[in-house]
């Protein structure tokens, strides 16, 4: 260990830009064994591992880096998976530059971060190849049943933790495949779908039941579900696209980001997608403009590039330093030919029936707002026009009206529409109904959803144990 002075930081090589733009395969090559050991050996094993502190899951990063450097890959995997239900997913899509790697002590000292995400991906992929990843083996089956609404990362993580204890777990989801955002929202070049399907199959092999194409509120109400199950977790995520209220918003060929990404992912999975096949949600030969600066916007611009768009531009109202998404994703997009128009904001969509142009305001940054970010201010008289055949809005997500959708109007929500929970118990105002993930905290990272799902499992177990004790004491009385 401690080789960070003599060894330079080295990430896995990216595939050639020209070649990778032609397909949806992952862009990073895998580490070979000696490189994974070499890069892991750069970890300083520092007394205060900020990489671990800044990981939402508090992953024991220095420990599995040390084991990887020593060639003890099975032990490295065991430690990695002990705190993370999907290390192979987080290793691929976490914005490590904003989390663990961005807070690595070696990075802060100017020697270049340890490539934590790439090593995490390597040791987990290696574990799958060697058959070390096994379905859950339950020592004692329990009679209590738990229903989980939503098969995204929060729901999947909670389900696995509860199944380990022995509970009977059923996951209900309105889509035709489990995985939520992981399966339909994130493109293959970041997360190939067989990675997600392999994980959900493992959970099914562990005894977790999946019920697809099932909508709470349509197929049953929240209360009826609660009558059949001892506890219910709401982990639906947030999918309602934020709108942009400017003239021309009702023109055709202006789409929410998830519509565009879902169509592309479904096509990649071999589905028949009418609105892709007829060209509506296909960027081929079009001048595409994506509005937004987060990771979803980067997914959109890079997808449009692979669909052979004529041109791809990204409008963002702040500068590059203030973009909310991963800096690596921005760099990847620039390499792939995406043009970024910083300090730009749409003023008007122009066209007769379909979008033809966008009138754009130039922006300057003013004083910091309450969040600490500099406030965008329109510069009068500096507007310009952009040609656009397709506009993709990637302005973030809001929660759907869950109380109305689930026929449970008394379910408490915040002023933002997220579900209110008791911060200690993660329980809603309805007894036995819990909530976790983005539907509670708002649109966030996959790693935070996994963390919330794991925490919810702990609270549901406490609830069921207390309920069981209460029943026993009442019978004894």
C-alpha positions as CSV (number, residue, x, y, z in Angstrom):
1,X,0.0,0.0,0.0
2,X,0.9,3.7,0.1
3,X,2.2,3.7,-3.5
4,X,0.3,6.9,-4.5
5,X,3.5,8.9,-4.8
6,X,5.3,6.4,-7.1
7,X,2.2,5.3,-9.0
8,X,0.0,7.7,-11.0
9,X,-3.7,7.6,-11.1
10,X,-4.9,5.5,-14.0
11,X,-8.6,4.8,-14.9
12,X,-9.7,2.0,-17.2
13,X,-9.2,3.1,-20.8
14,X,-12.2,4.4,-22.7
15,X,-13.2,2.9,-26.0
16,X,-12.4,4.9,-29.1
17,X,-14.8,7.9,-29.4
18,X,-15.7,7.2,-33.0
19,X,-16.5,3.6,-32.3
20,X,-18.3,4.1,-29.1
21,X,-20.7,6.6,-30.7
22,X,-21.9,3.9,-33.0
23,X,-23.3,1.6,-30.3
24,X,-24.8,1.6,-26.8
25,X,-22.2,-0.6,-25.1
26,X,-20.4,0.6,-22.0
27,X,-17.6,3.0,-22.9
28,X,-15.0,2.0,-20.3
29,X,-12.9,-1.2,-20.7
30,X,-12.6,-3.5,-17.7
31,X,-9.6,-3.5,-15.5
32,X,-7.3,-6.4,-15.9
33,X,-6.3,-8.0,-12.6
34,X,-2.8,-6.5,-12.3
35,X,-4.1,-3.0,-13.0
36,X,-6.9,-3.3,-10.4
37,X,-4.3,-4.5,-7.8
38,X,-1.9,-1.7,-8.8
39,X,-4.5,1.1,-8.6
40,X,-5.9,-0.3,-5.3
41,X,-2.4,-0.2,-3.8
42,X,-2.4,3.6,-4.2
43,X,-4.9,3.9,-1.3
44,X,-3.2,5.6,1.7
45,X,-5.2,3.6,4.3
46,X,-5.6,7.0,6.0
47,X,-6.7,7.4,9.6
48,X,-9.8,9.4,8.5
49,X,-11.1,8.0,5.3
50,X,-13.1,10.8,3.8
51,X,-14.0,8.5,0.9
52,X,-16.0,6.4,3.3
53,X,-17.5,9.4,5.1
54,X,-18.8,10.9,1.9
55,X,-20.4,7.6,0.6
56,X,-24.1,7.5,1.5
57,X,-23.7,3.8,2.2
58,X,-20.6,4.3,4.3
59,X,-18.9,1.6,2.2
60,X,-15.7,0.2,3.8
61,X,-13.7,1.4,0.9
62,X,-10.1,1.3,2.3
63,X,-10.7,-2.2,3.5
64,X,-11.7,-3.6,0.1
65,X,-9.1,-1.6,-1.7
66,X,-6.4,-3.2,0.6
67,X,-7.8,-6.7,-0.1
68,X,-7.9,-6.1,-3.8
69,X,-4.2,-4.9,-3.8
70,X,-3.4,-8.1,-2.0
71,X,-5.2,-10.2,-4.5
72,X,-7.9,-11.3,-2.0
73,X,-10.7,-10.7,-4.3
74,X,-13.4,-12.8,-2.7
75,X,-12.9,-11.2,0.6
76,X,-12.9,-7.8,-1.1
77,X,-16.3,-8.6,-2.6
78,X,-17.7,-9.8,0.7
79,X,-16.9,-6.6,2.4
80,X,-18.2,-4.5,-0.6
81,X,-21.5,-6.3,-0.7
82,X,-22.0,-6.2,3.0
83,X,-23.0,-2.5,2.9
84,X,-24.2,-2.3,-0.7
85,X,-26.9,-4.4,-2.4
86,X,-25.8,-3.4,-5.9
87,X,-22.1,-2.6,-5.9
88,X,-21.8,-3.5,-9.6
89,X,-24.4,-0.8,-10.3
90,X,-22.9,1.9,-8.1
91,X,-19.5,1.2,-9.5
92,X,-20.8,2.1,-12.9
93,X,-23.2,5.0,-12.4
94,X,-22.4,6.7,-9.1
95,X,-20.9,10.2,-9.6
96,X,-17.7,9.2,-7.7
97,X,-16.1,12.5,-8.6
98,X,-18.7,14.2,-6.3
99,X,-18.7,11.5,-3.6
100,X,-16.0,9.0,-2.6
101,X,-13.3,9.9,-5.2
102,X,-13.9,13.6,-4.9
103,X,-13.2,13.4,-1.2
104,X,-10.3,10.9,-1.3
105,X,-7.4,12.2,0.9
106,X,-4.9,11.5,-1.9
107,X,-7.0,13.5,-4.3
108,X,-7.0,16.4,-1.8
109,X,-3.3,16.2,-1.5
110,X,-2.8,16.6,-5.2
111,X,-1.7,13.1,-6.2
112,X,-4.9,12.0,-8.1
113,X,-7.7,10.1,-6.5
114,X,-7.8,6.3,-6.1
115,X,-10.1,5.0,-8.8
116,X,-12.6,3.6,-6.3
117,X,-15.6,3.2,-8.7
118,X,-13.7,1.2,-11.3
119,X,-12.3,-1.1,-8.6
120,X,-15.7,-1.6,-7.1
121,X,-17.0,-2.5,-10.5
122,X,-14.1,-4.9,-11.1
123,X,-14.3,-6.8,-7.9
124,X,-18.1,-7.3,-8.2
125,X,-18.0,-8.3,-11.9
126,X,-15.2,-10.7,-10.9
127,X,-17.4,-12.1,-8.2
128,X,-20.2,-12.8,-10.6
129,X,-17.9,-14.5,-13.0
130,X,-16.5,-16.8,-10.3
131,X,-20.0,-17.7,-8.9
132,X,-19.5,-16.0,-5.6
133,X,-22.7,-14.1,-5.8
134,X,-25.4,-16.4,-4.4
135,X,-29.1,-16.1,-3.9
136,X,-30.2,-15.4,-0.3
137,X,-30.5,-18.6,1.8
138,X,-33.1,-18.1,4.5
139,X,-32.4,-20.0,7.7
140,X,-35.9,-19.6,9.1
141,X,-39.0,-18.7,7.0
142,X,-41.2,-16.2,8.8
143,X,-44.9,-15.9,8.3
144,X,-45.1,-12.1,8.1
145,X,-45.6,-10.7,4.6
146,X,-44.4,-7.4,3.2
147,X,-45.6,-5.6,0.1
148,X,-43.2,-3.2,-1.7
149,X,-44.6,-0.8,-4.3
150,X,-41.9,0.0,-6.8
151,X,-39.0,-2.1,-8.0
152,X,-36.4,0.6,-8.3
153,X,-33.2,0.6,-6.2
154,X,-34.9,1.5,-2.9
155,X,-37.5,-1.2,-3.3
156,X,-35.0,-3.8,-4.4
157,X,-32.6,-3.1,-1.5
158,X,-35.3,-3.2,1.1
159,X,-36.7,-6.4,-0.3
160,X,-33.3,-8.1,-0.2
161,X,-32.6,-7.0,3.4
162,X,-36.0,-8.2,4.6
163,X,-35.7,-11.5,2.7
164,X,-32.3,-12.2,4.5
165,X,-34.3,-12.1,7.8
166,X,-36.8,-14.6,6.4
167,X,-39.9,-12.4,5.6
168,X,-42.2,-13.1,2.7
169,X,-41.6,-10.2,0.3
170,X,-43.6,-9.3,-2.8
171,X,-42.7,-6.4,-5.1
172,X,-45.4,-4.7,-7.1
173,X,-44.5,-2.6,-10.1
174,X,-46.5,-0.9,-12.8
175,X,-43.9,-1.6,-15.6
176,X,-43.4,-4.8,-17.4
177,X,-39.8,-5.4,-16.1
178,X,-38.4,-4.9,-12.6
179,X,-35.6,-2.3,-12.1
180,X,-37.4,1.0,-12.3
181,X,-35.0,3.8,-13.3
182,X,-32.2,1.3,-13.7
183,X,-33.9,-0.6,-16.5
184,X,-35.7,2.2,-18.4
185,X,-34.1,5.5,-17.3
186,X,-30.3,4.9,-17.6
187,X,-28.8,4.2,-21.0
188,X,-26.8,1.0,-21.8
189,X,-23.6,2.9,-22.3
190,X,-23.6,3.6,-18.6
191,X,-25.4,0.5,-17.3
192,X,-26.0,-2.4,-19.6
193,X,-29.4,-4.0,-19.0
194,X,-28.1,-7.5,-18.4
195,X,-26.4,-6.2,-15.3
196,X,-29.8,-5.1,-13.9
197,X,-31.6,-8.3,-15.1
198,X,-29.0,-10.5,-13.5
199,X,-29.5,-8.8,-10.2
200,X,-33.3,-8.9,-10.2
201,X,-33.2,-12.6,-11.2
202,X,-30.9,-13.2,-8.2
203,X,-33.6,-11.7,-6.0
204,X,-36.3,-13.8,-7.6
205,X,-34.1,-16.9,-7.0
206,X,-33.9,-15.7,-3.4
207,X,-37.7,-16.1,-3.0
208,X,-38.8,-12.5,-3.6
209,X,-41.9,-12.4,-5.7
210,X,-42.3,-9.9,-8.5
211,X,-45.7,-8.8,-9.7
212,X,-45.4,-6.7,-12.9
213,X,-47.9,-4.5,-14.8
214,X,-49.7,-3.9,-11.5
215,X,-50.9,-0.4,-10.5
216,X,-51.9,0.4,-7.0
217,X,-55.0,2.6,-7.3
218,X,-56.1,0.8,-10.4
219,X,-55.6,-2.9,-9.7
220,X,-56.1,-2.5,-5.9
221,X,-56.1,0.4,-3.4
222,X,-53.3,1.0,-0.9
223,X,-55.7,0.1,2.0
224,X,-56.7,-3.2,0.4
225,X,-53.0,-4.0,-0.1
226,X,-52.4,-3.3,3.6
227,X,-55.2,-5.6,4.6
228,X,-53.3,-8.5,2.9
229,X,-49.8,-7.7,4.1
230,X,-48.3,-7.0,7.5
231,X,-46.4,-4.0,6.3
232,X,-46.2,-2.0,3.1
233,X,-43.3,0.1,1.7
234,X,-43.9,2.8,-0.9
235,X,-40.8,3.2,-3.0
236,X,-42.2,4.5,-6.3
237,X,-39.5,7.1,-7.1
238,X,-40.4,10.3,-8.8
239,X,-41.2,10.4,-12.5
240,X,-43.3,13.5,-13.2
241,X,-41.3,15.7,-15.5
242,X,-41.0,19.4,-14.5
243,X,-42.4,21.6,-17.2
244,X,-41.1,24.8,-18.7
245,X,-43.7,27.5,-18.9
246,X,-42.7,29.6,-22.0
247,X,-44.6,30.4,-25.2
248,X,-44.7,27.5,-27.6
249,X,-44.6,24.8,-25.0
250,X,-47.5,23.1,-26.6
251,X,-45.7,22.6,-30.0
252,X,-45.1,19.0,-31.2
253,X,-41.7,17.3,-30.9
254,X,-41.0,18.7,-27.4
255,X,-40.6,15.7,-25.0
256,X,-39.8,14.9,-21.4
257,X,-36.5,13.2,-20.9
258,X,-38.0,10.0,-19.5
259,X,-40.2,9.5,-22.6
260,X,-37.1,9.8,-24.8
261,X,-34.9,7.5,-22.7
262,X,-37.6,4.9,-22.0
263,X,-38.3,4.5,-25.7
264,X,-34.6,4.1,-26.5
265,X,-34.1,1.6,-23.6
266,X,-37.1,-0.4,-24.6
267,X,-35.9,-0.6,-28.2
268,X,-32.5,-1.8,-26.9
269,X,-34.3,-4.5,-25.0
270,X,-35.9,-5.7,-28.2
271,X,-39.4,-4.3,-27.6
272,X,-41.6,-3.0,-30.3
273,X,-41.8,0.8,-29.7
274,X,-44.3,2.4,-32.0
275,X,-43.2,6.0,-31.3
276,X,-39.6,5.1,-31.9
277,X,-40.2,3.1,-35.0
278,X,-42.3,5.9,-36.6
279,X,-39.5,8.3,-35.9
280,X,-41.3,10.4,-33.3
281,X,-38.9,9.6,-30.4
282,X,-35.9,8.8,-32.6
283,X,-33.3,11.5,-32.9
284,X,-31.9,10.3,-36.2
285,X,-31.1,13.1,-38.7
286,X,-32.6,15.7,-36.4
287,X,-31.2,18.9,-34.8
288,X,-31.7,18.0,-31.2
289,X,-31.6,20.4,-28.2
290,X,-31.6,19.2,-24.7
291,X,-32.5,21.6,-21.9
292,X,-30.9,20.9,-18.5
293,X,-27.6,20.2,-16.9
294,X,-27.9,17.1,-14.7
295,X,-27.0,13.5,-15.3
296,X,-30.3,12.8,-17.0
297,X,-29.6,15.6,-19.5
298,X,-26.2,14.0,-20.2
299,X,-27.9,10.6,-20.8
300,X,-30.2,12.4,-23.3
301,X,-27.5,14.2,-25.3
302,X,-25.3,11.0,-25.4
303,X,-28.3,8.9,-26.5
304,X,-29.2,11.3,-29.2
305,X,-25.6,11.2,-30.5
306,X,-25.8,7.4,-30.8
307,X,-29.1,7.6,-32.6
308,X,-27.2,9.6,-35.3
309,X,-28.8,13.0,-34.7
310,X,-27.7,15.7,-37.2
311,X,-26.6,17.9,-34.3
312,X,-26.9,17.8,-30.5
313,X,-26.8,20.8,-28.3
314,X,-27.3,21.2,-24.6
315,X,-28.7,24.4,-23.1
316,X,-27.8,25.2,-19.5
317,X,-28.5,28.4,-17.6
318,X,-25.3,28.3,-15.5
319,X,-21.7,27.7,-16.4
320,X,-19.8,24.4,-16.6
321,X,-18.4,24.7,-13.0
322,X,-22.0,25.0,-11.7
323,X,-23.5,22.0,-13.5
324,X,-25.3,19.7,-11.1
325,X,-24.3,16.5,-12.9
326,X,-21.1,14.4,-13.0
327,X,-18.1,16.2,-14.4
328,X,-17.1,13.0,-16.1
329,X,-20.4,12.7,-17.9
330,X,-20.0,16.2,-19.2
331,X,-16.5,15.4,-20.4
332,X,-17.7,12.2,-22.1
333,X,-20.5,14.1,-23.9
334,X,-18.0,16.8,-25.1
335,X,-15.7,14.0,-26.5
336,X,-18.7,12.5,-28.3
337,X,-19.4,15.8,-30.1
338,X,-22.2,17.4,-28.0
339,X,-22.1,21.2,-28.1
340,X,-22.7,22.9,-24.8
341,X,-24.3,26.4,-24.7
342,X,-23.5,27.5,-21.2
343,X,-25.3,30.5,-19.6
344,X,-28.2,30.0,-21.9
345,X,-31.9,29.6,-21.2
346,X,-34.9,29.1,-23.5
347,X,-37.2,32.1,-23.9
348,X,-39.7,30.8,-26.6
349,X,-40.3,27.8,-28.7
350,X,-41.1,28.8,-32.3
351,X,-43.0,26.8,-34.9
352,X,-46.4,26.4,-36.5
353,X,-47.4,22.9,-35.3
354,X,-44.0,21.4,-34.6
355,X,-40.9,23.0,-33.0
356,X,-38.6,24.7,-35.6
357,X,-36.5,27.1,-33.5
358,X,-35.8,28.1,-30.0
359,X,-35.4,31.7,-29.0
360,X,-32.7,31.7,-26.3
361,X,-31.7,34.2,-23.5
362,X,-28.1,34.8,-22.6
363,X,-27.5,34.6,-18.9
364,X,-25.0,36.0,-16.4
365,X,-24.5,34.8,-12.9
366,X,-25.4,37.1,-10.0
367,X,-25.1,36.8,-6.3
368,X,-25.5,33.4,-4.6
369,X,-29.1,32.3,-3.8
370,X,-30.1,30.6,-0.5
371,X,-28.6,27.3,-1.7
372,X,-25.2,28.9,-2.3
373,X,-25.4,28.7,-6.1
374,X,-25.0,31.9,-8.1
375,X,-28.4,33.1,-9.4
376,X,-28.9,33.2,-13.2
377,X,-29.9,36.6,-14.5
378,X,-31.2,37.3,-18.0
379,X,-29.1,39.7,-20.1
380,X,-31.4,41.9,-22.0
381,X,-30.9,42.3,-25.8
382,X,-28.5,39.4,-26.2
383,X,-31.0,36.7,-27.2
384,X,-30.4,34.4,-30.2
385,X,-32.1,31.6,-32.1
386,X,-31.3,27.9,-32.5
387,X,-32.6,25.5,-35.1
388,X,-34.4,22.5,-33.5
389,X,-36.4,19.5,-34.8
390,X,-36.6,17.9,-31.4
391,X,-36.4,19.4,-27.9
392,X,-35.9,17.2,-24.8
393,X,-36.7,18.7,-21.5
394,X,-34.5,17.5,-18.6
395,X,-35.4,19.9,-15.8
396,X,-35.7,17.4,-13.0
397,X,-38.6,15.3,-11.6
398,X,-41.4,15.9,-9.2
399,X,-43.5,13.3,-7.4
400,X,-46.9,12.2,-8.8
401,X,-50.0,12.7,-6.6
402,X,-49.6,9.4,-4.7
403,X,-52.6,9.9,-2.3
404,X,-54.9,10.3,-5.3
405,X,-53.2,7.6,-7.4
406,X,-53.4,5.1,-4.6
407,X,-56.9,6.0,-3.4
408,X,-55.6,7.0,0.0
409,X,-56.3,10.7,0.2
410,X,-55.4,10.8,3.9
411,X,-51.8,9.9,3.2
412,X,-49.7,12.9,4.3
413,X,-47.4,14.6,1.8
414,X,-45.1,17.6,2.0
415,X,-45.6,20.9,0.3
416,X,-43.4,19.5,-2.5
417,X,-45.6,16.5,-2.9
418,X,-43.2,14.0,-1.4
419,X,-44.5,11.5,1.1
420,X,-44.1,12.6,4.8
421,X,-42.6,10.1,7.1
422,X,-41.5,9.9,10.7
423,X,-37.8,10.6,10.5
424,X,-37.0,7.9,13.1
425,X,-39.4,5.1,12.0
426,X,-39.7,5.9,8.3
427,X,-43.5,5.3,8.8
428,X,-46.1,7.4,7.1
429,X,-49.1,8.8,9.0
430,X,-50.9,5.5,8.2
431,X,-50.0,2.6,10.6
432,X,-47.9,-0.1,8.9
433,X,-47.2,1.9,5.7
434,X,-43.6,3.1,5.2
435,X,-41.9,5.1,2.4
436,X,-38.4,5.4,1.2
437,X,-36.2,6.7,-1.7
438,X,-36.9,9.5,-4.0
439,X,-40.6,9.6,-3.2
440,X,-39.5,10.8,0.3
441,X,-36.3,12.8,-0.4
442,X,-37.1,14.0,-3.9
443,X,-35.1,13.2,-7.1
444,X,-31.7,12.0,-6.0
445,X,-28.9,9.4,-6.6
446,X,-29.3,5.7,-6.9
447,X,-26.9,5.2,-4.0
448,X,-29.1,7.3,-1.7
449,X,-32.1,5.2,-2.8
450,X,-30.2,2.0,-1.8
451,X,-29.3,3.6,1.5
452,X,-33.0,4.5,2.2
453,X,-34.2,1.0,1.2
454,X,-31.7,-0.6,3.7
455,X,-32.8,1.8,6.4
456,X,-36.5,1.1,5.7
457,X,-35.9,-2.7,6.1
458,X,-34.5,-2.1,9.6
459,X,-37.5,0.0,10.6
460,X,-40.0,-2.5,9.1
461,X,-38.3,-5.3,11.0
462,X,-38.6,-3.3,14.3
463,X,-42.3,-2.6,13.5
464,X,-43.1,-6.2,12.9
465,X,-41.3,-7.4,16.0
466,X,-43.1,-4.9,18.2
467,X,-46.4,-5.9,16.6
468,X,-45.7,-9.6,17.3
469,X,-44.7,-8.8,20.9
470,X,-47.9,-6.9,21.4
471,X,-50.1,-9.7,20.0
472,X,-48.3,-12.2,22.3
473,X,-48.8,-10.1,25.4
474,X,-52.5,-9.5,24.5
475,X,-53.0,-13.3,24.2
476,X,-51.2,-13.9,27.5
477,X,-53.5,-11.4,29.2
